[in-house]
Every structure is written in C-alpha cells, then in structure tokens.
Amino acid sequence: MVHVTTRRASFALIGIGAAALAGVMVEPGYAANTAEIYVVQGLPDKSLDVSIDGKSVDTGIATAKVAGPFKVEPGRRTVTFSDDKGVVLEKALTVEAQSSSDVVAHLPASASAAPTMTVFENDLSAVPQGKATLTVAHTAAVPPADIRVNGKVLFENVANGESLTLVVPADTYSVDIVPTGKNGPAVLGPVDLTVKAGGLDRVFAVGDPTKKTMNVAVQVIPTGSKGSDKPDRVNTGTGGQAVEYHGLMVPNILH
C-alpha cells in the first residue's frame, strides 16, 4: 500500500530571481467520479510497459518520460511496471475521486537496492496571474541533497522520495542538486527550467550519478489563473528544510 503524505508551510515570496522549465502541456479533465494517474518512468536504461489493475495502459515508456493521464475509478488501484523479463515493480495505492496523482518508478537512495515506487499528489488549484506552481521531486539514487535555485540553496536535506512545491513567477530558473551541506559537485545540473504560467510544472530528478544516468522528467498540467499577479506564497512539499536567502523567507518545516 502506498500512502501519500503532504507537509506544507506558507510564506511571502518577495523575490526569487530568474525562471525555469520547458515541459509538455497536458490538459486535465475529470468525470464526476473518476481520478487521474500519470506514470513517470524514472528507471535508467529501461523501456517499461505499464498496466493499471491488470489492464495495459501504455507500452515502451522510455526513461524520464511521463505517460497519461489515465482515468481510473476512485479506490484501491494497482500499478504495474514490467519489461520483457516480467514484472519490475508493482504497488497498490488509493486514489480519491477527482484527484490527480503521479506514480513514479525510480531508484531508491542506494542504487544497489530494488527499484521503488513513490506517489505524489498534484495540486491543481488555480494560481495568481503570471505565476505557476513548480514541484521538484527527488527520485534519484542520491542521499539527502540540497536543491539550489540560481546558485542559492532554497531547500536543504531533501531525501529520496520527497518533493518541494513553490508558487513562483513564470520565468527561467537555473536549478541544480548538490549533496547536503556542500557546494558540489552537482549531482544534477545546473539545468535551465522554463516555468509556464497558469500551470503545475513538475520536475522529477531520476537516475544514478555514479553511472552517469542522471536525467529529469518534466511535464506541465494547466491549472488556470486567478486574481492579480501580486507576489504569492511558496509551499513546501513532502520533505526537506527550507532556508532563507535574498529576502526570501523560508521557515523550517515543523510538521
């Protein structure tokens, strides 16, 4: 059973610098009593088939690709990743009606351990004009790491299977991941990511730096915009500690 937990904290976004992330735009849509599942193929050097509750939904998904959305009935669902040798990974999760989830097949912190699956819930709330929601997920074979934006640590000690979520101005950001408490070498990036306004921009770090297979999976789900383009909040995701820099006040996660 895969459980999804989310920890959030809100604070004012005074300034974050340049912007980031080119992704594929995907239109969301729900029937009254369905949910949507996206699958992210984060296992290096593999081409995987995916089934949900025993029914094939896609085949030959390459590394760092996102497939879906797949509409499912709410309740307990089983997602299976397989290749020509058989089942690679299979886990059950519970989805709610009108929810959106990312199911990520990826390496754990130790690349020698068996692959794992992590589920991230997508917040499709509308964002202020000119802004976007940006989610960065740590799903690579890397110990807890710091995520830097434009050379400054924004979130520290983010573990494998955790994510962070920010509401930011649409722009292009330089993002890299470094070992916690160190300036480098970077295990990923720096990567220029162009964040698109009016959407949920998701970035998944995948792969194994010791085997030079680090990569990113990127996709955008439109959410729509609301209100004015005044500075908004930055929300923490499922883990990591936020830090303070250049007027951006980021409290420690307390819950």
Secondary structure, 3 states (H helix, E strand, C coil): CECCCCCCCCCECCCCCCCCCCCEECCCCCCCCCEEEEEEEECCCCEEEEEECCEEEEEEEECCEEEEEEEECCEEEEEEEEECCEEEEEEEEEECCCCEEEEEEECCCCCCCCCEEEEEECCCCCEECCEEEEEEEEEECCCCEEEEECCEEEEEEECCCEEEEEEEECCEEEEEEEECCCCCCCCEEEEEEECCCCEEEEEEEEECHHHCCCEEEEEEEECCEECCCCCCECCCCCCCEECCECCECCCCCCC
